[in-house]
Amino acid sequence: MVSSAFSTSAMAAIMAVAFFASAFGQTEEYPAPLDAQVAEGVPQGKVEGPFEFRSNVFPGTVREYWVYVPAKYDSAKPPALMIVQDGPGLANNWSLPTVLDHLIHSGEIPIQLGIFVNPGSVPSSNENAQPRFNRSFDDIYAGSWWRRNLSTAELNFPTA
C-alpha cells in the first residue's frame, strides 16, 4: 500500500516536471525561411474562396476548397495544378502561397493553381445531429482518387 502511494506520487511529480519542462523549454521561435516570407519584387498571388465542392463520385459529400491564383496566371494557357488536402489552414501555416510565389517567380516551378481542399463531410440530416466526416476515407484514397475522379468542371477555376 505504501509503495503504491509512493509510486502514484512519484509518477505525478515526474509527469509535472516533464510537462513544465517541455512547455517552458519551447519558447524559441525559428524564423521562417526566406522563400516563406513576402519579398519586394516577387509578384504575389491571391487565394480565392471558400468554394463548395459537391462530389458526384461520393454522393452527399461536401468539401470546401480555396484556389491559389498566381499573379502571372493567364486563363488562356493551361496551368499546372497542385492539390493540397487539409484546406487553407495547412497551406497558410506553411506559408504555401508565398512559397509558390517565390518558386514561380524564380522559374523553379511552372505557373500553377493551388487547390486547398478541406476533408469532406456529409451534412447532418437534422439540427440535433453532427455531420459525418470522411477524413479517414479521404486520406486512404486521396492520391489515386484525385487522379482518377476529379473533374475540373466541378471546381470554380478563375477565368481572368
Sine and cosine of phi, psi and omega as CSV:
sin_phi,cos_phi,sin_psi,cos_psi,sin_omega,cos_omega
0.00,0.00,-0.68,0.74,0.00,-1.00
-0.91,0.41,-0.69,0.73,-0.02,-1.00
-0.91,0.41,-0.55,0.84,0.04,-1.00
-0.92,0.40,-0.68,0.73,0.03,-1.00
-0.91,0.41,-0.65,0.76,0.02,-1.00
-0.90,0.43,-0.67,0.74,-0.02,-1.00
-0.89,0.45,-0.66,0.75,0.01,-1.00
-0.91,0.40,-0.71,0.71,0.02,-1.00
-0.91,0.42,-0.69,0.72,0.00,-1.00
-0.89,0.45,-0.68,0.73,0.00,-1.00
-0.90,0.43,-0.66,0.75,0.03,-1.00
-0.89,0.46,-0.66,0.75,0.01,-1.00
-0.91,0.41,-0.69,0.73,0.01,-1.00
-0.89,0.46,-0.69,0.72,0.00,-1.00
-0.91,0.42,-0.64,0.76,0.01,-1.00
-0.90,0.44,-0.70,0.71,0.02,-1.00
-0.89,0.46,-0.71,0.71,-0.01,-1.00
-0.89,0.46,-0.66,0.75,0.00,-1.00
-0.89,0.45,-0.78,0.62,-0.06,-1.00
-0.93,0.37,-0.58,0.81,0.02,-1.00
-0.90,0.43,-0.68,0.74,-0.01,-1.00
-0.96,0.27,-0.58,0.81,-0.02,-1.00
-0.92,0.39,-0.66,0.75,-0.04,-1.00
-1.00,0.00,-0.26,0.96,-0.02,-1.00
-0.99,0.12,-0.08,1.00,-0.07,-1.00
-0.93,-0.38,0.59,0.81,-0.05,-1.00
-0.99,0.14,-0.32,0.95,-0.03,-1.00
-0.95,0.31,0.77,-0.64,0.06,-1.00
-0.95,-0.30,0.68,-0.73,0.00,-1.00
-1.00,-0.05,0.62,-0.78,0.01,-1.00
-0.93,0.36,0.51,-0.86,0.05,-1.00
-0.93,0.37,0.56,-0.83,0.08,-1.00
-0.86,0.51,0.40,-0.92,-0.05,-1.00
-0.84,0.54,-0.61,0.79,0.00,-1.00
-0.93,0.36,-0.21,0.98,0.03,-1.00
-0.99,-0.16,0.11,0.99,0.01,-1.00
-0.92,-0.39,0.67,-0.74,0.05,-1.00
-0.87,0.49,0.73,-0.68,-0.04,-1.00
-0.79,-0.61,0.59,-0.80,0.04,-1.00
-0.89,0.46,0.68,-0.73,0.02,-1.00
1.00,0.00,-0.18,0.98,0.04,-1.00
-0.99,-0.16,0.92,-0.39,-0.01,-1.00
-0.86,0.51,0.70,-0.72,-0.03,-1.00
-0.99,-0.15,0.78,-0.62,0.13,-0.99
-0.98,0.20,-0.06,-1.00,0.03,-1.00
-0.68,-0.73,0.39,-0.92,0.03,-1.00
-0.95,-0.31,0.84,-0.54,-0.01,-1.00
-0.95,-0.31,0.55,-0.83,0.04,-1.00
0.69,-0.72,-0.06,-1.00,0.19,0.98
-0.99,0.14,0.50,-0.87,0.13,-0.99
-0.90,-0.43,0.31,-0.95,0.00,-1.00
-0.94,-0.35,0.72,-0.69,-0.01,-1.00
-0.88,-0.48,0.90,-0.43,0.05,-1.00
-0.96,-0.29,0.92,-0.39,-0.13,-0.99
-0.97,0.26,0.68,-0.74,0.16,-0.99
-0.99,0.11,-0.36,0.93,-0.02,-1.00
-0.99,0.17,-0.64,0.77,0.06,-1.00
-0.92,-0.39,0.99,0.13,-0.10,-1.00
-0.81,0.58,0.69,-0.72,0.04,-1.00
1.00,0.06,-0.20,0.98,-0.02,-1.00
-0.99,0.12,0.72,-0.69,0.00,-1.00
-0.87,-0.50,0.71,-0.70,0.08,-1.00
-0.77,-0.64,0.58,-0.81,0.18,-0.98
-0.99,-0.12,0.56,-0.83,0.07,-1.00
-0.55,-0.83,0.35,-0.94,0.02,-1.00
-0.80,-0.60,0.48,-0.88,-0.02,-1.00
-0.88,-0.48,0.83,-0.56,0.13,-0.99
-1.00,0.07,0.82,-0.57,0.01,-1.00
-0.90,-0.43,0.92,-0.40,0.00,-1.00
-0.92,0.39,0.43,-0.90,-0.03,-1.00
-0.86,0.51,-0.54,0.84,-0.06,-1.00
-1.00,-0.03,0.23,0.97,-0.05,-1.00
-0.90,0.43,0.71,-0.70,0.06,-1.00
-0.79,-0.62,0.92,-0.39,-0.08,-1.00
-0.91,0.42,-0.24,0.97,0.03,-1.00
-0.97,0.23,-0.28,0.96,-0.01,-1.00
-0.92,-0.39,0.74,-0.68,0.00,-1.00
-0.93,0.38,0.82,-0.57,0.00,-1.00
-1.00,0.03,0.27,-0.96,0.23,-0.97
-0.95,0.30,0.27,-0.96,-0.06,-1.00
-0.71,-0.71,0.75,-0.66,0.07,-1.00
-0.85,-0.53,0.78,-0.62,0.01,-1.00
-0.93,-0.36,0.78,-0.62,0.00,-1.00
-0.86,-0.52,0.85,-0.53,0.09,-1.00
-0.98,0.19,0.27,-0.96,-0.03,-1.00
0.99,0.17,0.28,0.96,0.19,-0.98
0.86,0.52,-0.36,-0.93,-0.10,-0.99
-0.96,0.28,-0.34,0.94,0.00,-1.00
-0.86,0.51,-0.77,0.64,0.02,-1.00
-0.91,0.41,-0.69,0.72,-0.01,-1.00
-0.88,0.48,-0.68,0.73,-0.01,-1.00
-0.95,0.31,-0.61,0.79,0.04,-1.00
-0.88,0.47,-0.53,0.85,0.01,-1.00
-1.00,-0.03,0.02,1.00,-0.09,-1.00
0.81,0.58,0.59,0.81,-0.10,-0.99
-0.85,0.52,-0.68,0.73,0.04,-1.00
-0.85,0.52,-0.65,0.76,0.01,-1.00
-0.93,0.36,-0.64,0.77,0.05,-1.00
-0.89,0.46,-0.68,0.73,0.05,-1.00
-0.88,0.47,-0.66,0.75,0.06,-1.00
-0.81,0.59,-0.75,0.66,-0.02,-1.00
-0.90,0.44,-0.72,0.69,-0.06,-1.00
-0.92,0.40,-0.62,0.79,0.05,-1.00
-0.93,0.37,-0.70,0.71,-0.02,-1.00
-0.87,0.48,-0.64,0.77,-0.02,-1.00
-0.98,0.17,-0.18,0.98,-0.02,-1.00
0.99,0.12,0.15,0.99,-0.01,-1.00
-0.95,0.30,-0.44,0.90,0.10,-0.99
-0.72,-0.69,0.40,-0.92,0.04,-1.00
-0.96,0.28,0.26,-0.97,0.11,-0.99
-0.86,0.51,0.77,-0.64,-0.03,-1.00
-0.51,-0.86,0.50,-0.87,0.12,-0.99
-1.00,0.06,0.56,-0.83,0.11,-0.99
-0.93,-0.38,0.78,-0.63,0.04,-1.00
-0.94,-0.35,0.88,-0.47,-0.03,-1.00
-0.95,-0.31,0.96,-0.27,-0.16,-0.99
-0.95,-0.31,0.78,-0.63,0.14,-0.99
-0.98,0.21,0.45,-0.89,0.07,-1.00
-0.85,0.53,0.48,-0.87,-0.05,-1.00
-0.97,0.23,0.38,-0.93,0.10,-1.00
-0.54,-0.84,0.45,-0.89,0.11,-0.99
-0.97,-0.25,0.89,-0.47,-0.04,-1.00
-0.83,0.56,0.51,-0.86,0.00,-1.00
-0.93,0.35,0.43,-0.90,-0.03,-1.00
-0.99,0.16,-0.29,0.96,0.06,-1.00
-0.50,-0.87,0.20,-0.98,-0.11,-0.99
-0.94,0.35,-0.27,0.96,0.00,-1.00
-1.00,-0.02,-0.04,1.00,-0.05,-1.00
-0.94,-0.35,0.42,-0.91,0.06,-1.00
-1.00,0.02,0.47,-0.88,0.11,-0.99
-0.93,0.38,0.38,-0.93,0.06,-1.00
-1.00,-0.08,0.85,-0.52,-0.04,-1.00
-1.00,-0.06,0.65,-0.76,-0.06,-1.00
-0.97,-0.24,0.40,0.92,-0.14,-0.99
-0.81,0.59,-0.77,0.64,-0.06,-1.00
-0.91,0.42,-0.62,0.79,0.03,-1.00
-0.91,0.42,-0.69,0.72,0.03,-1.00
-0.84,0.54,-0.70,0.71,-0.05,-1.00
-0.92,0.40,-0.64,0.77,-0.04,-1.00
-0.92,0.40,-0.69,0.72,-0.12,-0.99
-0.98,-0.20,0.10,1.00,-0.17,-0.99
-0.78,0.62,-0.87,0.50,-0.12,-0.99
-0.87,0.50,-0.85,0.53,-0.07,-1.00
-0.94,0.35,-0.58,0.81,0.00,-1.00
-0.91,0.42,-0.73,0.68,-0.02,-1.00
-0.85,0.52,-0.69,0.72,-0.04,-1.00
-0.90,0.44,-0.64,0.77,-0.09,-1.00
-1.00,0.09,-0.54,0.84,-0.26,-0.97
-0.87,-0.49,-0.22,0.98,-0.04,-1.00
-0.95,0.32,0.88,-0.48,0.06,-1.00
-0.99,-0.16,0.87,-0.49,-0.01,-1.00
-0.90,0.43,-0.31,0.95,0.05,-1.00
-0.92,0.38,-0.38,0.92,-0.02,-1.00
-0.99,0.12,-0.20,0.98,-0.04,-1.00
-0.97,-0.25,0.47,-0.88,0.02,-1.00
-1.00,0.00,1.00,-0.03,0.04,-1.00
-1.00,0.07,0.55,-0.84,0.02,-1.00
-0.92,0.40,0.49,-0.87,-0.02,-1.00
-0.92,-0.40,-0.06,1.00,-0.02,-1.00
-0.95,-0.31,0.00,0.00,0.00,0.00
